[in-house]
């Protein structure tokens, strides 16, 4: 599950630049060991993403 908040300079869908702050919860129910730490069953990631058009 991911939750994100976006901030942009201006109004409308095409307003750029845009900064997104997000948090993601990952749960490995299938034991496929896809997480960064192979010994854990779940993980929480936080990040920032920037989108700019030139």
C-alpha positions, 0 to 999 in steps of 0.5 A: 500500500502506498500513500503519497502527497503531491505539491506543485507550483500552480494549479491544474494537472500540468502544473510543474515542477511537482514534488511528491512525498510518499510512504509504502508498506510492503508485506511479503506474504508469499515468502518470495524474499523480494524485500531488501532485507531477506530475513524480514516479512515486511518493510516500510519505505519513505521517499521523495520524487521530483518531476520537472519539465523543460 
